[in-house]
């Protein structure tokens, strides 16, 4: 009968490895992801009855989990191999389960010995020595983490009253109960001339150094929480791998390796264009992911990693550096028909107190309560005159000095003049655009199916936009449906001087235009509600002068132009101050979208 410890989590990770097609126990292994285990290369050789050292990738052995599913044999394939090479990092094998593990199986987290220098720790090890080869037994003692030898080995000292570490312990995790982490793996026992029995473990530092696939999973799951889940999922989607969506960290990393055509034991470095490098590049901007571990992994496994990070930092510097608050209003049409001939809508909203923190961490969103029930519906006039007017009295948290307003609207209402809606700014009743930048967005772009298909293209176009000024946007003065659709396929930012408020049949054209912007994931469109009738050359000159700014300063830039317009007695020299709306679709700000939870 198995001797149980007090640590059920560790027990659930322990595997018992058998000699081929028998019940003879050869050694141990331990779960390090939901589908992967570590053991010794020599344990795999013994399990297969192979005496001569050779690479055993793709060979299959049998094991079970004695504490949680004894006797349920599971096959495991060798996917990582570091044989008996007489070099640092030898005698390691990585296994991938070919069957589903027991539901209660839990992988262990590995901790680097570099974090534990000059400390003593109590350890536990469970092995299968002679006379205990089926039921196994526990050994315990202390380890003084001082330094590793040239092979990355650390000596283990068992306590006086403990069973000694003998053959059958190889492949066992060295578990620190106080840290709830494993610090290494038992690899050998040496008998000296003085009959001094010494046992050695290979440190977790070396295990992770030589198996990049495992070390990336461990880095991502070290402090896994909802915010990190969300960031990992977003980074994964940004790679555009939508044909085989994964929801676990392990599944995501394996998918990245598969797409980059890397075996799990590959030591070949990734280049900047590989999906895995792009995934890391995205996560480096998210400070809630442990940066030190990610940057160490990138330095070890991505070619010319310093330049990649330099590019990331330069790109991030293009964003606004000052802290700002975003006030968000989402207006959606009713899904059921109203008896009234006047369309009714549901309204919800929220506040992002600091947009820079939100983009970095994907956290920090406070809901605004507009009415007693989320099922309440209103006309646009009711929203404007009643709910929006008193918006500042509904704000639930402290805001930054600088604020922006974002309206998420049904596509057919993107040209609705929401920037003219009045707001009670604590006694000063003003059109909102007189004091604050206003942007509009298509609420249907928050649809999960749309994001699954389009988000990677959307992010790619946004990144291209960050390198140009707004006066480089494509300027369109005439509308032809077919030509417009073709142009939008390549467009990243557009200036649209193609609407005519006086034409009653423009409604159909408006819907087609906004649908094309959405379908082709155009992030930014600066739109005149009513066509400007200047000569095209004069329009181009004035537009180039007025829009000499980058996308992250565009909303503030337009507000500054409007303020100058007001101060100069409504001087008509400005093109982009009256009857203009900005469709501003930042793919990194999706506050109303529920991210799928990643399961570790």
C-alpha positions in Angstrom: 0.0 0.0 0.0 1.3 3.5 -0.9 2.5 5.6 2.0 0.8 9.0 1.6 2.2 12.4 2.5 0.4 15.5 3.6 0.9 17.1 0.1 -1.8 15.9 -2.2 -0.8 18.3 -5.0 2.7 16.8 -5.3 1.3 13.2 -5.0 -1.0 13.8 -8.0 2.0 14.7 -10.2 4.0 11.5 -9.4 4.3 8.9 -12.2 5.4 5.3 -11.9 7.3 4.0 -15.0 7.2 0.4 -16.0 9.5 -2.0 -17.9 7.9 -2.7 -21.3 4.7 -4.8 -21.1 5.2 -5.8 -17.5 4.3 -4.7 -14.0 8.0 -4.2 -13.1 8.6 -0.7 -11.9 11.8 0.9 -13.3 11.7 4.5 -11.9 9.7 7.7 -11.5 8.7 10.7 -13.4 6.6 13.8 -12.6 4.0 15.9 -14.4 5.2 19.4 -15.4 2.3 20.4 -17.7 -1.1 18.7 -18.1 0.3 16.5 -20.9 4.1 16.5 -20.3 6.4 14.8 -17.8 10.1 14.8 -16.9 12.2 11.7 -16.1 15.7 10.6 -16.6 17.0 9.4 -20.0 18.4 6.3 -18.4 15.0 5.5 -16.9 13.5 5.5 -20.4 16.3 3.3 -21.6 15.7 0.8 -18.8 12.0 0.9 -19.5 12.6 -0.1 -23.1 15.3 -2.6 -22.3 17.9 -0.7 -24.2 21.5 -0.9 -22.9 23.4 1.1 -25.5 23.0 4.9 -25.4 21.1 6.3 -28.4 18.5 9.0 -29.0 15.0 7.6 -28.3 12.7 10.4 -29.6 9.2 9.1 -30.4 9.7 5.9 -28.5 6.7 5.0 -26.3 6.8 3.8 -22.7 4.1 3.0 -20.1 3.3 4.6 -16.8 0.6 5.2 -14.3 -0.2 7.7 -11.5 0.0 5.6 -8.3 -1.6 8.0 -5.9 -4.6 9.0 -8.0 -5.2 6.3 -10.6 -3.1 3.2 -9.7 -3.1 0.5 -12.4 -4.5 2.8 -15.1 -1.8 2.4 -17.7 -1.1 5.5 -19.9 1.3 5.6 -22.8 3.8 8.4 -23.1 6.0 9.3 -26.1 9.5 10.7 -25.8 9.5 14.3 -27.2 12.7 15.7 -25.6 16.0 13.9 -25.2 19.3 14.7 -23.6 21.1 11.4 -23.3 24.2 10.3 -21.3 26.5 12.8 -23.0 29.0 13.5 -20.2 28.1 17.2 -20.6 26.0 19.6 -18.6 22.3 19.0 -19.0 22.5 15.3 -19.6 20.2 12.4 -18.6 16.9 14.3 -19.2 13.9 13.0 -21.0 10.6 14.8 -21.7 7.5 12.7 -22.2 4.2 13.6 -23.8 1.1 11.7 -22.7 -0.7 9.9 -25.5 -3.8 9.4 -23.3 -5.8 11.8 -21.2 -4.3 12.1 -17.7 -6.5 11.5 -14.6 -8.8 14.5 -13.8 -7.1 15.1 -10.4 -3.6 15.2 -11.9 -1.7 18.5 -11.2 1.6 19.5 -12.7 4.3 20.9 -10.5 5.9 24.2 -10.9 9.7 24.3 -11.1 11.8 26.9 -9.3 15.2 28.0 -10.3 18.0 27.2 -7.8 19.4 30.6 -8.7 16.6 32.1 -6.6 17.6 29.9 -3.6 21.3 30.4 -3.2 22.8 29.8 0.3 19.5 28.6 1.8 18.6 25.3 3.5 15.3 23.7 2.6 13.5 20.5 3.7 12.8 18.2 0.8 10.6 15.2 0.0 11.2 12.6 -2.7 9.1 9.6 -3.6 10.8 6.7 -5.3 10.5 3.0 -6.1 13.6 1.2 -4.8 14.2 -2.5 -4.5 11.6 -4.3 -2.2 9.4 -1.2 -2.5 9.3 -1.1 -6.3 5.5 -1.2 -6.6 4.3 0.8 -3.6 7.3 3.1 -3.3 8.5 5.0 -0.3 9.3 8.5 0.8 12.7 9.9 1.6 13.3 13.3 3.2 16.2 15.5 4.3 17.7 18.9 3.7 19.4 20.5 0.8 21.8 23.4 1.1 21.6 25.3 -2.2 25.1 26.6 -2.6 26.2 26.0 -6.2 25.9 23.4 -8.9 28.8 21.4 -10.2 30.0 21.6 -13.8 27.2 19.3 -14.9 24.4 21.3 -13.1 24.2 18.7 -10.3 23.4 19.4 -6.7 24.2 16.9 -3.9 21.3 15.7 -1.8 21.6 14.7 1.9 18.9 12.5 3.4 18.1 12.7 7.1 19.3 10.1 9.6 15.9 8.6 10.1 15.0 8.7 6.4 15.3 5.9 3.8 18.4 6.5 1.7 18.0 7.4 -2.0 18.7 4.3 -4.0 18.1 3.0 -7.6 14.4 3.4 -8.3 14.4 7.0 -7.2 15.7 8.2 -10.6 13.4 10.6 -12.3 11.7 11.7 -9.0 11.0 15.3 -8.4 12.8 16.9 -5.4 9.9 18.7 -3.7 10.1 21.6 -1.3 6.8 21.5 0.8 7.4 25.0 2.1 7.5 26.5 -1.4 5.1 24.1 -3.0 7.6 23.8 -5.9 10.1 21.3 -7.2 13.8 22.3 -7.3 15.1 19.5 -9.4 15.1 15.8 -10.4 17.0 12.8 -8.9 19.4 11.6 -11.5 22.0 9.3 -9.9 23.6 7.8 -6.8 27.3 7.5 -6.3 29.1 5.1 -4.0 32.6 6.3 -3.0 35.6 4.3 -1.8 34.5 5.0 1.7 31.1 3.5 0.9 29.7 7.0 1.3 26.3 6.9 -0.6 25.7 10.2 -2.3 22.7 11.2 -4.3 22.5 14.0 -6.8 19.7 15.9 -8.5 19.8 17.9 -11.7 18.6 21.4 -10.8 15.4 22.9 -12.1 17.5 25.7 -13.6 19.3 23.3 -15.9 16.0 21.4 -16.7 14.4 24.6 -17.9 17.6 25.9 -19.6 17.7 22.8 -21.9 14.0 22.4 -22.7 12.8 25.7 -24.0 9.2 24.4 -24.6 8.8 23.6 -20.9 10.5 26.7 -19.7 8.2 28.9 -21.6 5.1 27.2 -20.2 6.5 27.4 -16.7 7.3 31.2 -17.1 3.7 31.8 -18.3 2.0 29.8 -15.6 4.2 31.0 -12.6 1.7 33.6 -11.5 -1.3 32.7 -13.7 -4.5 34.8 -13.0 -7.4 36.2 -15.0 -5.4 39.2 -16.2 -2.5 37.1 -17.4 -4.9 34.6 -19.0 -6.4 37.5 -21.0 -3.0 38.8 -22.1 -1.9 35.4 -23.2 -5.1 34.8 -25.2 -4.8 38.2 -26.8 -1.1 37.6 -27.7 -2.0 34.2 -29.2 -4.8 35.7 -31.3 -2.5 38.5 -32.5 -0.5 35.7 -34.2 -3.5 34.9 -36.3 -3.6 31.1 -35.5 -7.4 30.9 -35.7 -7.7 27.5 -37.4 -6.8 25.6 -34.2 -7.7 27.8 -31.3 -6.3 26.7 -27.9 -7.5 27.6 -24.4 -4.7 26.2 -22.3 -1.2 27.8 -21.9 0.3 24.4 -22.8 -1.9 24.1 -25.8 -1.1 27.6 -27.0 2.7 27.1 -26.7 2.6 23.7 -28.4 0.5 25.2 -31.2 3.1 28.0 -31.7 5.8 25.4 -31.9 3.8 23.4 -34.4 3.1 26.5 -36.6 6.8 27.4 -36.5 7.7 23.8 -37.5 9.7 23.2 -34.3 10.0 19.9 -32.6 9.5 20.1 -28.8 13.2 19.2 -28.3 14.5 21.7 -30.8 17.4 24.0 -29.8 17.1 26.1 -33.0 16.5 29.7 -32.2 13.3 31.4 -33.4 13.6 34.4 -35.8 11.7 37.6 -35.5 9.0 36.6 -38.0 8.2 33.3 -36.2 4.8 33.1 -34.4 6.5 32.3 -31.1 8.7 35.4 -31.3 5.7 37.6 -32.2 3.8 36.0 -29.2 6.7 36.9 -26.9 7.0 40.4 -28.4 3.3 41.1 -27.6 3.6 39.8 -24.0 6.8 41.8 -23.3 4.5 44.9 -23.3 2.3 43.4 -20.6 4.0 44.0 -17.3 1.8 41.6 -15.3 3.5 38.7 -17.1 6.8 38.0 -15.2 9.1 40.1 -17.4 12.4 38.7 -16.1 11.5 35.1 -17.0 10.1 36.1 -20.3 13.1 38.2 -21.3 15.5 35.4 -20.1 13.5 32.9 -22.3 13.6 35.3 -25.2 17.3 36.0 -24.9 18.0 32.2 -24.8 15.6 31.2 -27.6 15.0 34.1 -30.0 17.7 35.2 -32.4 18.9 38.8 -31.9 16.4 39.3 -29.1 17.7 42.6 -28.0 16.7 44.2 -31.3 13.2 42.7 -31.0 12.8 44.3 -27.6 14.2 47.6 -28.9 11.6 47.6 -31.6 8.9 46.8 -29.0 10.0 49.7 -26.8 10.1 52.1 -29.8 6.6 51.0 -30.9 5.2 51.5 -27.4 6.7 55.0 -27.2 4.4 55.9 -30.1 1.5 55.6 -27.7 0.3 58.5 -25.5 2.7 59.0 -22.7 0.4 61.0 -20.4 -2.2 59.2 -18.3 -5.7 59.5 -19.6 -9.2 58.2 -18.6 -11.6 56.8 -21.2 -15.3 57.2 -20.7 -17.2 54.6 -22.8 -20.8 54.5 -23.9 -22.2 51.4 -25.6 -25.5 51.8 -27.5 -27.1 48.7 -29.0 -30.3 48.2 -30.9 -33.0 46.0 -29.3 -33.0 42.5 -30.5 -36.8 42.4 -30.2 -39.1 44.7 -32.1 -40.6 47.6 -30.2 -44.2 48.7 -30.6 -43.0 52.2 -31.1 -42.1 53.4 -34.6 -39.1 55.2 -33.0 -36.1 52.9 -32.7 -35.1 52.0 -29.1 -31.8 51.0 -27.7 -30.1 49.5 -24.7 -27.3 51.5 -23.1 -24.4 50.5 -21.0 -21.1 52.0 -20.2 -17.9 52.1 -18.3 -14.7 53.9 -17.3 -11.1 53.0 -17.9 -9.5 55.1 -15.2 -6.0 54.9 -16.8 -5.7 53.9 -20.4 -2.0 53.2 -20.3 -2.4 50.7 -17.4 -5.3 49.1 -19.3 -3.4 48.6 -22.5 -0.4 47.1 -20.5 -2.4 44.9 -18.2 -5.8 44.5 -19.8 -7.3 45.4 -16.4 -9.0 48.4 -14.9 -12.6 48.8 -16.2 -15.4 50.2 -14.0 -19.0 49.8 -15.1 -21.4 52.8 -15.2 -25.0 52.2 -14.2 -27.4 54.1 -16.4 -30.7 52.7 -15.3 -32.3 50.3 -12.7 -32.4 47.4 -15.1 -30.0 46.3 -17.9 -33.2 45.5 -19.9 -34.4 49.1 -20.0 -34.6 50.6 -23.5 -34.6 54.2 -24.7 -34.8 56.3 -27.8 -31.6 58.2 -28.9 -33.3 61.4 -27.8 -33.9 60.0 -24.3 -30.3 58.8 -24.1 -29.1 62.3 -25.1 -31.3 64.4 -23.0 -31.6 62.3 -19.9 -28.9 59.7 -19.5 -25.9 61.2 -21.1 -26.5 64.7 -19.8 -26.0 63.6 -16.2 -23.2 61.1 -17.1 -20.6 62.7 -14.8 -22.8 62.1 -11.8 -22.7 58.4 -12.5 -18.9 58.0 -12.7 -17.9 55.3 -10.1 -14.2 56.1 -9.6 -11.5 58.7 -9.7 -10.4 59.9 -13.2 -7.3 61.4 -14.6 -7.1 65.1 -15.6 -7.3 64.2 -19.3 -10.4 62.4 -20.5 -11.7 61.0 -23.8 -15.2 59.9 -24.8 -15.8 56.8 -26.9 -19.2 55.9 -28.3 -19.8 52.3 -29.4 -22.7 52.6 -31.9 -24.6 50.4 -34.3 -23.0 50.7 -37.7 -25.9 52.6 -39.3 -25.6 55.2 -36.5 -21.8 55.8 -36.7 -22.5 59.2 -38.3 -25.0 60.3 -35.6 -23.7 63.6 -34.1 -23.0 62.3 -30.6 -20.1 64.8 -30.3 -22.8 67.5 -30.1 -24.6 65.9 -27.2 -24.6 68.2 -24.1 -23.1 67.1 -20.8 -23.6 68.7 -17.4 -19.9 69.3 -16.5 -20.8 70.2 -12.9 -22.8 73.3 -13.6 -21.4 74.0 -17.1 -23.7 72.5 -19.7 -21.7 72.2 -22.9 -21.5 70.0 -26.0 -19.1 67.2 -25.1 -16.8 67.9 -28.0 -16.2 71.5 -26.8 -14.1 70.2 -23.9 -13.2 66.5 -24.6 -12.0 64.4 -27.6 -14.8 62.3 -29.0 -14.4 59.0 -31.0 -17.0 56.6 -32.3 -16.7 52.8 -32.8 -18.7 50.1 -34.5 -20.3 48.1 -31.6 -20.5 45.0 -33.8 -16.7 44.8 -33.9 -16.9 43.4 -30.4 -18.6 40.2 -31.7 -16.6 37.2 -30.7 -16.9 35.5 -34.2 -15.7 38.8 -35.8 -12.7 38.9 -33.5 -11.8 35.3 -34.1 -11.6 35.9 -37.8 -10.4 39.5 -38.1 -8.4 40.5 -35.0 -5.0 39.5 -36.2 -5.4 41.5 -39.5 -6.8 44.4 -37.4 -3.8 44.4 -35.1 -1.5 44.3 -38.1 -3.1 47.3 -39.7 -3.0 49.2 -36.4 0.7 48.6 -36.1 1.2 49.9 -39.7 -0.7 53.0 -38.7 1.6 53.8 -35.8 4.4 54.5 -38.2 2.7 57.2 -40.3 1.1 60.6 -39.8 -2.6 61.1 -40.4 -2.1 63.3 -43.4 -0.7 60.2 -45.2 -4.2 58.6 -45.0 -5.9 57.9 -48.3 -8.3 60.7 -49.2 -11.5 59.8 -51.0 -13.9 62.3 -52.6 -16.1 60.1 -54.8 -17.8 56.8 -54.0 -18.1 53.8 -56.2 -19.1 50.6 -54.3 -16.9 48.1 -56.0 -13.8 50.4 -56.2 -14.3 51.4 -52.5 -14.4 47.8 -51.4 -11.1 47.1 -53.3 -9.4 50.2 -51.9 -10.4 49.3 -48.3 -8.7 45.9 -48.5 -5.3 47.6 -48.4 -6.3 50.8 -46.6 -5.1 51.4 -43.0 -6.4 54.9 -42.5 -8.8 56.9 -44.6 -10.3 60.4 -44.9 -13.8 60.2 -46.3 -15.2 63.3 -48.1 -18.0 61.3 -49.7 -21.2 61.8 -47.7 -24.0 64.2 -48.5 -26.5 64.9 -45.7 -28.9 66.5 -48.1 -29.5 63.2 -50.1 -32.2 61.1 -48.7 -30.9 57.9 -50.4 -27.5 58.3 -48.7 -28.6 55.9 -45.9 -28.0 52.8 -48.0 -24.6 54.1 -49.1 -23.6 54.9 -45.5 -24.4 51.3 -44.4 -22.3 49.9 -47.2 -19.4 52.2 -46.5 -19.3 51.4 -42.8 -19.8 47.7 -43.5 -16.7 47.8 -45.8 -14.7 49.5 -43.2 -15.6 46.7 -40.7 -15.1 43.9 -43.2 -11.6 45.1 -44.2 -10.7 46.0 -40.5 -9.8 49.6 -41.4 -8.9 51.0 -37.9 -9.3 54.8 -38.5 -11.6 56.8 -40.7 -11.9 60.6 -40.5 -15.3 61.5 -42.0 -17.1 64.6 -43.1 -20.8 64.3 -42.6 -21.4 66.7 -45.5 -19.1 66.8 -48.5 -16.6 69.6 -48.7 -16.8 71.2 -52.1 -13.2 72.6 -52.4 -11.0 71.9 -55.4 -9.3 68.7 -54.7 -5.8 70.2 -54.7 -6.7 72.9 -52.2 -8.4 70.2 -50.0 -5.3 68.1 -50.1 -3.0 71.0 -49.0 -5.3 72.0 -46.2 -5.8 68.4 -45.0 -2.1 67.8 -45.0 -1.5 70.8 -42.9 -4.3 70.2 -40.4 -3.7 66.4 -39.9 0.1 66.5 -39.4 -0.1 64.3 -36.3 0.2 60.6 -35.3 -2.9 58.4 -34.6 -2.4 58.4 -30.8 -2.6 62.3 -30.7 -5.3 62.6 -33.4 -8.4 63.0 -31.1 -6.6 65.7 -29.0 -5.3 67.3 -32.2 -8.8 67.7 -33.6 -10.0 69.1 -30.3 -7.2 71.7 -30.4 -8.2 72.7 -33.9 -11.8 73.1 -32.8 -10.8 75.3 -29.8 -8.8 77.5 -32.2 -11.8 77.7 -34.5 -14.0 78.9 -31.6 -11.4 81.5 -30.4 -11.1 82.9 -33.9 -14.8 83.7 -34.3 -15.6 80.6 -36.2 -12.9 81.2 -38.8 -13.7 79.0 -41.8 -10.0 78.0 -42.4 -10.4 74.6 -40.7 -11.6 71.5 -42.5 -11.9 69.2 -39.6 -13.8 71.0 -36.9 -17.5 71.0 -37.9 -19.6 68.1 -38.9 -16.7 65.7 -38.6 -16.6 62.4 -36.8 -13.6 60.1 -36.1 -14.1 56.3 -36.3 -11.2 55.2 -34.1 -11.0 51.4 -33.7 -8.1 50.5 -31.4 -7.8 46.7 -31.4 -6.1 46.8 -28.0 -9.1 48.4 -26.3 -12.0 45.9 -26.2 -13.4 46.5 -22.7 -16.9 45.0 -23.4 -15.5 41.8 -24.8 -15.4 38.7 -22.5 -12.1 37.0 -22.9 -12.1 33.2 -22.6 -10.4 31.9 -19.5 -7.3 29.9 -20.0 -7.0 26.7 -17.9 -3.6 25.8 -16.6 
